[in-house]
Amino acid sequence: MSFAKKLLQWFDLHGRKNLPWQHPIEPYRVWLSEIMLQQTQVETVIPYFKNFLEKFPDIQSLADADLDQVLHLWTGLGYYARARNLHKCARQVIDEYAGVFPDNTELLETLPGIGRSTAAAIASIAYQQPSAILDGNVKRVLARYHATAGWPGKSEVANTLWQHAEQHMPKKRCRDYTQAIMDLGATLCTRSRPACSICPLNAGCLAHQQGNPADYPGKKPKKILPVKTVQMLILKNAKGEISLHQRPPTGIWGGLWSFPELETEVNAKAHIEQHFGSVKQLDKWDTMRHTFSHYHLDIIPVLAQIGEKQLAENKHVVQEGAKQLWYNTHSPAAIGLAAPVKKLLSKLI
């Protein structure tokens, strides 16, 4: 029996068939779920997906939305470039394809935020085309089954896995097969402690035969991440509102709202009094570490109660000409917040 047939038999009995984006299955919902599921677990995505659909039930409503609304609903999900690209993609599909996602993987890959695997997922799940995917779960299943050594981040390893993915992709039941191989990786062929004894593919799995499934796929080479340190100024006015500034549209936390930042060697109290108003009280909180893929950011929160003088436009805000608002923690505005900013604001409630 072929790889695909064994997998589909298992899926018919044990596959996940009640995920929110499966009822109904249509291109907008498939696309939205696939973008959210990039580097994010299903359990984490489900509430975000439901909230998104409630606010933006179709691609037209998403395209018509302000980016702030989109980022607000994305807050906490991370990898915010996904949200910015989601918004761009919705507008492009409306403008160029009359609101209907193309069923061609090459055209899908031209849209913002859609790469080869995501395009294939949309084509196979939404349009039932034989387009092979290669997300994290699938890489793990195929690397173990074929004992493909090496880190999939290397192009030669990825190319080999793509060949395997295309080799096993059936011509029929494409939607079920795509869901099945993702489910297998998520539920049985897991990163640690894979359930090889009950896996439908164990008879042909080379890693299982070798007794070393944990060795596949190869691990990403470790590197020491540099550490950057910054002071974040939590400026509180007499009403208890907090000053937030919108970050530039690209880069770290692009388009999100954050606190004014200050280099560590600058005296926070003197800087605040010079640029923002008199300081009635100032407290430094414990340092908080936030880790990005390429560096650690150590945040020193500085809470300052400032006088009546309002924040003036000046070159010391997040960016010249940046948007600024006073944020009420008890009646918060619907804006996108960087994860550590949201965490620090929660301490003020």
Backbone torsions as a table, in degrees:
resi	resn	phi	psi	omega
1	MET	NA	139.4	-175.8
2	SER	-72.2	162.6	175.3
3	PHE	-50.7	-50.7	-175.7
4	ALA	-65.0	-42.1	-178.4
5	LYS	-65.3	-41.8	177.6
6	LYS	-61.2	-42.5	-178.3
7	LEU	-66.1	-41.4	-179.0
8	LEU	-69.6	-36.1	175.4
9	GLN	-61.6	-43.6	178.0
10	TRP	-63.8	-43.1	-178.9
11	PHE	-61.0	-41.3	-179.1
12	ASP	-59.1	-31.5	-179.1
13	LEU	-93.2	-36.7	-168.4
14	HIS	-126.1	-3.6	-176.0
15	GLY	-68.9	158.6	178.1
16	ARG	-82.3	120.0	-175.4
17	LYS	-125.0	7.3	-177.5
18	ASN	-125.0	26.8	174.7
19	LEU	-71.3	146.7	-172.1
20	PRO	-59.2	-28.2	-179.6
21	TRP	-83.7	1.2	178.4
22	GLN	-94.9	-2.7	-176.5
23	HIS	-138.6	97.9	-5.7
24	PRO	-85.6	165.6	174.4
25	ILE	-90.5	116.2	176.3
26	GLU	-151.1	157.4	-167.9
27	PRO	-52.9	-43.4	-177.8
28	TYR	-61.2	-46.3	-178.2
29	ARG	-69.1	-39.0	177.8
30	VAL	-63.1	-48.1	179.2
31	TRP	-58.5	-48.8	-179.2
32	LEU	-59.4	-45.1	-179.2
33	SER	-66.7	-39.7	-178.7
34	GLU	-65.8	-38.5	177.4
35	ILE	-66.0	-44.1	-179.7
36	MET	-65.7	-33.1	-175.9
37	LEU	-80.3	-6.0	176.5
38	GLN	-65.4	116.3	178.2
39	GLN	60.5	23.9	-178.4
40	THR	-140.0	138.9	-177.6
41	GLN	-72.7	150.8	-179.2
42	VAL	-55.4	-46.2	-176.6
43	GLU	-60.4	-34.4	178.4
44	THR	-72.2	-38.5	-173.9
45	VAL	-71.9	-36.5	-171.0
46	ILE	-50.6	-52.5	-179.5
47	PRO	-65.3	-34.2	177.1
48	TYR	-65.4	-42.3	179.9
49	PHE	-60.8	-45.4	-179.2
50	LYS	-63.7	-42.5	179.0
51	ASN	-64.7	-40.2	178.8
52	PHE	-61.8	-46.2	-178.9
53	LEU	-64.6	-33.9	178.8
54	GLU	-65.2	-39.1	-179.1
55	LYS	-83.3	-40.7	-177.6
56	PHE	-125.5	82.0	-174.6
57	PRO	-70.5	-15.3	179.8
58	ASP	-148.6	172.1	-174.3
59	ILE	-68.3	-28.3	178.7
60	GLN	-65.8	-43.9	-179.6
61	SER	-65.8	-34.3	177.6
62	LEU	-70.3	-42.6	179.3
63	ALA	-63.9	-33.9	-178.6
64	ASP	-78.1	-14.8	-174.6
65	ALA	-74.0	157.1	170.1
66	ASP	-77.6	150.5	179.4
67	LEU	-60.0	-34.0	178.3
68	ASP	-57.9	-40.4	179.4
69	GLN	-63.6	-41.4	-179.3
70	VAL	-66.5	-46.7	-179.2
71	LEU	-65.4	-32.9	178.2
72	HIS	-62.0	-45.5	-179.9
73	LEU	-71.5	-20.2	-179.6
74	TRP	-87.3	-14.1	-174.3
75	THR	-53.1	124.1	179.9
76	GLY	99.8	-16.0	-178.9
77	LEU	-83.7	-21.5	175.0
78	GLY	80.0	174.5	-179.5
79	TYR	47.4	64.7	-169.0
80	TYR	-68.9	-15.1	174.5
81	ALA	-59.9	-28.1	177.2
82	ARG	-60.9	-42.2	-178.6
83	ALA	-68.7	-40.8	179.0
84	ARG	-64.5	-42.6	178.5
85	ASN	-68.2	-33.1	177.3
86	LEU	-58.7	-46.0	-178.9
87	HIS	-65.4	-45.2	178.3
88	LYS	-62.0	-43.0	-177.9
89	CYS	-62.8	-43.8	180.0
90	ALA	-58.4	-44.3	-179.4
91	ARG	-66.7	-36.6	179.9
92	GLN	-69.4	-39.1	178.0
93	VAL	-65.2	-37.6	176.7
94	ILE	-65.7	-46.7	-174.6
95	ASP	-72.1	-40.2	-170.9
96	GLU	-102.0	-23.9	-175.2
97	TYR	-126.5	20.9	177.1
98	ALA	54.7	32.0	175.6
99	GLY	83.2	7.3	-179.2
100	VAL	-116.2	122.7	179.0
101	PHE	-62.7	136.0	176.2
102	PRO	-65.8	152.2	179.3
103	ASP	-97.8	9.4	-178.7
104	ASN	-101.1	124.0	-176.2
105	THR	-62.5	-33.9	179.5
106	GLU	-65.2	-41.4	177.6
107	LEU	-69.6	-40.0	179.1
108	LEU	-59.3	-38.5	-178.4
109	GLU	-68.7	-15.1	177.9
110	THR	-81.9	-10.9	-177.2
111	LEU	-83.7	148.3	-178.0
112	PRO	-57.6	131.3	174.2
113	GLY	81.3	0.8	-178.4
114	ILE	-109.5	112.0	176.7
115	GLY	-97.7	-169.8	-173.7
116	ARG	-60.4	-46.1	-176.6
117	SER	-71.1	-41.0	179.0
118	THR	-65.2	-40.1	177.1
119	ALA	-60.6	-42.8	179.9
120	ALA	-66.1	-37.2	179.0
121	ALA	-63.7	-42.9	178.2
122	ILE	-63.6	-44.2	-178.4
123	ALA	-65.3	-41.4	-176.2
124	SER	-78.9	-39.8	-176.9
125	ILE	-82.2	-47.9	-177.0
126	ALA	-78.5	-36.7	-174.6
127	TYR	-114.5	4.6	175.6
128	GLN	53.6	44.5	177.1
129	GLN	-100.8	150.3	-179.7
130	PRO	-77.2	69.8	-178.7
131	SER	-113.8	116.5	-175.6
132	ALA	-76.3	139.6	176.8
133	ILE	-106.0	165.9	177.2
134	LEU	-149.6	68.1	175.0
135	ASP	-87.0	-174.1	-175.8
136	GLY	-59.2	-42.4	179.7
137	ASN	-64.8	-42.3	-178.4
138	VAL	-68.0	-39.9	176.6
139	LYS	-56.6	-42.2	-177.8
140	ARG	-67.4	-44.4	179.4
141	VAL	-60.4	-48.5	-175.5
142	LEU	-72.2	-37.6	178.7
143	ALA	-62.2	-39.0	178.9
144	ARG	-73.9	-44.5	-176.8
145	TYR	-60.7	-40.4	-177.5
146	HIS	-100.5	3.3	-176.9
147	ALA	50.3	49.7	178.7
148	THR	-84.1	108.9	-176.2
149	ALA	-78.7	157.4	174.9
150	GLY	102.9	161.1	-179.9
151	TRP	-79.1	126.4	-178.2
152	PRO	-62.1	-12.2	175.7
153	GLY	-70.7	-15.2	176.2
154	LYS	-84.3	136.6	-172.4
155	SER	-60.3	-37.9	-178.1
156	GLU	-67.5	-35.1	177.3
157	VAL	-70.5	-44.9	179.1
158	ALA	-60.6	-41.2	179.8
159	ASN	-62.3	-40.0	177.7
160	THR	-63.6	-43.0	180.0
161	LEU	-66.7	-36.1	176.1
162	TRP	-62.3	-40.2	178.3
163	GLN	-61.5	-42.6	178.0
164	HIS	-64.7	-42.1	-178.9
165	ALA	-60.2	-44.3	-179.0
166	GLU	-70.4	-34.4	179.3
167	GLN	-61.3	-39.8	-175.0
168	HIS	-88.0	-12.9	-175.9
169	MET	-66.8	118.4	-179.3
170	PRO	-77.6	165.5	178.7
171	LYS	-84.9	-22.2	179.7
172	LYS	-118.1	160.4	-178.8
173	ARG	53.0	42.0	-176.9
174	CYS	-61.1	-42.2	179.7
175	ARG	-60.0	-49.6	-178.3
176	ASP	-64.8	-39.1	-179.6
177	TYR	-63.2	-44.7	179.9
178	THR	-61.1	-45.3	178.0
179	GLN	-65.4	-37.1	-177.0
180	ALA	-64.2	-45.7	-176.4
181	ILE	-71.0	-31.0	174.3
182	MET	-68.8	-42.1	179.7
183	ASP	-63.2	-41.3	-179.9
184	LEU	-60.1	-45.0	179.4
185	GLY	-66.3	-32.2	-177.5
186	ALA	-80.4	-28.1	-171.6
187	THR	-112.8	-33.9	-178.6
188	LEU	-114.4	-51.8	-177.0
189	CYS	-87.0	59.1	-174.2
190	THR	-79.3	165.6	-176.7
191	ARG	-58.7	-46.2	177.7
192	SER	-119.1	147.9	-179.2
193	ARG	50.7	56.5	177.5
194	PRO	-63.0	143.1	-177.9
195	ALA	-87.7	66.5	-174.5
196	CYS	-61.9	-32.9	-174.8
197	SER	-64.7	-24.8	-179.6
198	ILE	-113.6	10.5	-179.6
199	CYS	-76.3	133.8	-178.8
200	PRO	-68.8	-13.9	-176.6
201	LEU	-104.3	5.9	-169.9
202	ASN	-63.0	-29.8	-177.0
203	ALA	-64.3	-31.6	-178.8
204	GLY	-104.4	2.2	-175.1
205	CYS	-81.3	116.5	-177.0
206	LEU	-67.4	-37.3	178.9
207	ALA	-64.4	-38.7	177.3
208	HIS	-65.0	-42.1	178.5
209	GLN	-63.6	-36.3	178.9
210	GLN	-77.0	-16.9	-179.0
211	GLY	77.4	20.1	-177.4
212	ASN	-136.1	50.0	-178.1
213	PRO	-58.8	-28.8	-178.9
214	ALA	-66.8	-14.7	179.1
215	ASP	-79.3	-7.9	-178.2
216	TYR	-123.7	143.4	-11.4
217	PRO	-70.8	166.5	179.7
218	GLY	-62.4	148.2	-177.3
219	LYS	-78.8	149.7	174.6
220	LYS	-66.3	132.8	178.8
221	PRO	-57.2	132.0	-178.4
222	LYS	-75.2	142.7	174.1
223	LYS	-137.7	149.2	179.5
224	ILE	-79.5	120.2	-179.2
225	LEU	-79.2	135.8	175.2
226	PRO	-69.5	160.3	-179.2
227	VAL	-117.1	128.1	173.6
228	LYS	-113.7	145.6	-179.1
229	THR	-124.8	139.0	-179.1
230	VAL	-145.4	147.6	170.8
231	GLN	-90.9	134.8	173.4
232	MET	-110.3	123.0	-175.4
233	LEU	-91.0	110.8	178.0
234	ILE	-95.8	93.3	-172.9
235	LEU	-94.0	120.3	-174.4
236	LYS	-114.0	127.5	179.9
237	ASN	-90.6	-176.8	-175.8
238	ALA	-63.6	-24.0	179.0
239	LYS	-84.9	-3.4	-177.9
240	GLY	86.4	7.7	179.3
241	GLU	-83.7	154.4	-176.3
242	ILE	-113.5	136.1	179.5
243	SER	-79.0	123.7	175.7
244	LEU	-123.3	148.9	178.5
245	HIS	-126.9	145.1	179.4
246	GLN	-85.0	131.5	-178.9
247	ARG	-76.4	163.4	177.6
248	PRO	-56.6	155.9	-175.2
249	PRO	-67.1	-20.0	178.3
250	THR	-120.4	165.5	-179.5
251	GLY	93.5	-168.8	-178.8
252	ILE	-58.9	128.9	179.8
253	TRP	55.5	36.9	-176.9
254	GLY	-55.5	126.1	178.0
255	GLY	80.8	-7.8	179.5
256	LEU	-83.8	166.2	179.1
257	TRP	-99.9	138.5	-174.4
258	SER	-147.1	179.1	176.8
259	PHE	-86.1	155.9	169.8
260	PRO	-58.8	143.5	-177.9
261	GLU	-113.5	155.9	-175.5
262	LEU	-147.0	137.9	177.6
263	GLU	-65.0	151.6	-171.1
264	THR	-65.9	-29.5	-176.4
265	GLU	-79.1	-8.3	-179.2
266	VAL	-86.5	137.1	177.8
267	ASN	-70.5	115.0	-173.5
268	ALA	-63.1	-45.4	-177.1
269	LYS	-61.7	-46.2	-179.5
270	ALA	-64.3	-39.6	-179.8
271	HIS	-65.1	-44.9	-179.2
272	ILE	-63.0	-44.7	-179.3
273	GLU	-65.3	-32.9	-179.5
274	GLN	-73.1	-36.2	-170.2
275	HIS	-113.6	-20.1	-172.2
276	PHE	-124.0	-21.3	-178.5
277	GLY	136.6	171.1	-177.9
278	SER	-64.9	145.0	-179.1
279	VAL	-101.8	115.9	178.3
280	LYS	-85.1	-33.0	179.9
281	GLN	-155.6	143.2	-179.0
282	LEU	-139.5	131.1	178.6
283	ASP	-133.6	136.3	173.5
284	LYS	-102.1	126.9	179.3
285	TRP	-90.9	171.0	177.6
286	ASP	-62.9	145.6	179.8
287	THR	-63.4	137.8	178.4
288	MET	-115.8	133.7	178.2
289	ARG	-101.7	131.0	173.9
290	HIS	-122.9	128.0	-174.9
291	THR	-107.4	125.2	171.8
292	PHE	-96.6	176.9	-178.2
293	SER	-66.5	-25.1	-174.2
294	HIS	-120.6	0.0	172.7
295	TYR	-167.5	161.1	172.1
296	HIS	-93.4	139.2	174.2
297	LEU	-115.1	114.0	175.1
298	ASP	-92.2	118.5	-175.4
299	ILE	-104.4	125.9	174.3
300	ILE	-103.1	102.9	-179.4
301	PRO	-76.4	130.8	178.6
302	VAL	-120.4	108.6	-179.8
303	LEU	-92.6	122.6	-177.8
304	ALA	-128.8	125.7	172.2
305	GLN	-86.7	115.6	-175.2
306	ILE	-107.8	162.5	-176.6
307	GLY	-74.4	-169.0	-172.9
308	GLU	-69.4	-22.1	-178.1
309	LYS	-59.0	124.0	-177.8
310	GLN	-75.8	159.5	177.3
311	LEU	-63.1	127.2	178.2
312	ALA	-93.9	153.4	174.5
313	GLU	-69.4	126.2	179.0
314	ASN	-157.7	171.9	-174.1
315	LYS	-75.6	-1.8	-175.5
316	HIS	-95.1	0.5	176.0
317	VAL	-78.6	-177.7	-174.0
318	VAL	-54.6	-43.3	175.0
319	GLN	-149.4	154.8	-179.7
320	GLU	-63.7	129.6	-178.8
321	GLY	77.0	15.8	-177.3
322	ALA	-66.0	153.6	174.2
323	LYS	-76.9	140.5	-178.9
324	GLN	-132.1	146.0	174.9
325	LEU	-146.5	159.5	172.7
326	TRP	-96.1	121.2	-172.1
327	TYR	-99.6	123.6	178.7
328	ASN	-93.8	113.1	-175.8
329	THR	-67.5	-21.5	-179.3
330	HIS	-91.7	-18.9	176.1
331	SER	-139.0	69.8	-169.3
332	PRO	-68.8	143.4	174.6
333	ALA	-71.8	152.0	-179.7
334	ALA	-83.9	80.4	-178.7
335	ILE	-130.0	161.1	178.9
336	GLY	-82.6	129.1	-178.3
337	LEU	-119.0	138.6	172.6
338	ALA	-64.1	146.6	-174.0
339	ALA	-54.2	-48.0	179.4
340	PRO	-66.9	-28.8	177.2
341	VAL	-66.9	-44.8	177.7
342	LYS	-59.8	-41.0	-179.4
343	LYS	-65.2	-43.1	-179.9
344	LEU	-68.3	-38.9	178.2
345	LEU	-62.9	-34.4	-179.3
346	SER	-64.8	-25.2	178.8
347	LYS	-73.7	-14.8	-177.8
348	LEU	-91.0	-11.6	-176.9
349	ILE	-78.4	NA	NA
